[in-house]
Amino acid sequence: MMTKKVDAVYEDGAFRPIENSALSLKDGTRVRLTVEQVTDAPEPDVLRLAAEVYAGLSEEDVAEIERIATERGSFFTR
C-alpha cells in the first residue's frame, strides 16, 4: 500500500492536486483521502494594515496624498 501526502484544491466537487506530477495514478484508481483544511496565511489584520498606510512618509507626503484623494474632480481627466 502506497501512502503519499498531496496538496490539493477542492473545486467543482473534486480534489485537484496543486502539482500536476504529484501523483502517478491511472485514471479510475481507487484511493482513500483524509482531508485536512490548510490555511496558507492568516486573514489580514485590516485595522493594523490601515494604521500602516502612511508609515514612513513625511507629513508633507501625507498631506499631498490627502489633497489628491479629496480632489475628486481630477480623477477621470487626463
C-alpha positions in Angstrom: 0.0 0.0 0.0 1.4 3.4 -1.0 1.0 6.4 1.2 1.7 9.9 -0.1 0.8 13.4 1.1 -0.5 15.6 -1.7 -1.6 19.2 -1.5 -4.8 19.8 -3.5 -7.6 22.2 -4.1 -11.3 21.3 -3.9 -13.1 22.6 -7.0 -16.4 21.7 -8.6 -16.9 18.6 -6.3 -13.4 17.1 -7.0 -9.9 17.4 -5.5 -7.3 18.7 -7.9 -3.6 18.2 -7.0 -1.8 21.5 -6.9 1.2 20.0 -8.7 0.5 18.0 -11.9 3.2 15.5 -11.2 2.2 14.9 -7.6 0.6 11.5 -8.3 1.3 8.8 -10.8 -2.0 7.1 -10.7 -4.0 5.7 -13.6 -7.5 7.2 -14.1 -10.0 5.2 -12.2 -7.6 4.2 -9.4 -9.4 3.9 -6.1 -7.8 5.9 -3.2 -8.7 6.8 0.3 -8.5 10.5 1.2 -8.0 12.1 4.6 -8.9 15.8 4.4 -7.1 18.4 6.5 -8.1 22.0 5.7 -5.0 24.2 5.3 -4.8 28.0 5.5 -1.6 29.2 4.0 -1.8 32.6 5.6 -3.9 34.1 8.4 -6.6 36.6 7.4 -5.0 40.1 7.2 -5.5 42.3 10.2 -7.2 45.1 8.3 -7.0 47.6 11.1 -3.3 47.1 11.5 -2.8 47.4 7.8 -4.8 50.6 7.7 -2.8 52.1 10.5 0.4 51.5 8.5 -0.8 53.2 5.3 1.3 56.3 5.8 4.1 54.6 7.7 7.5 56.1 6.7 6.0 59.1 4.9 6.7 62.7 5.8 3.9 65.0 6.9 4.2 66.7 3.6 3.7 63.5 1.6 0.7 62.5 3.7 -0.8 66.0 3.1 -0.3 65.7 -0.6 -1.9 62.2 -0.7 -4.9 63.5 1.2 -5.2 66.5 -1.1 -5.2 64.3 -4.2 -7.6 61.8 -2.6 -10.1 64.6 -1.7 -9.8 66.4 -5.0 -12.2 64.1 -6.9 -12.7 66.3 -9.9 -9.4 65.3 -11.4 -9.8 61.5 -11.0 -11.2 61.0 -14.5 -9.5 63.6 -16.5 -6.3 63.5 -18.5 
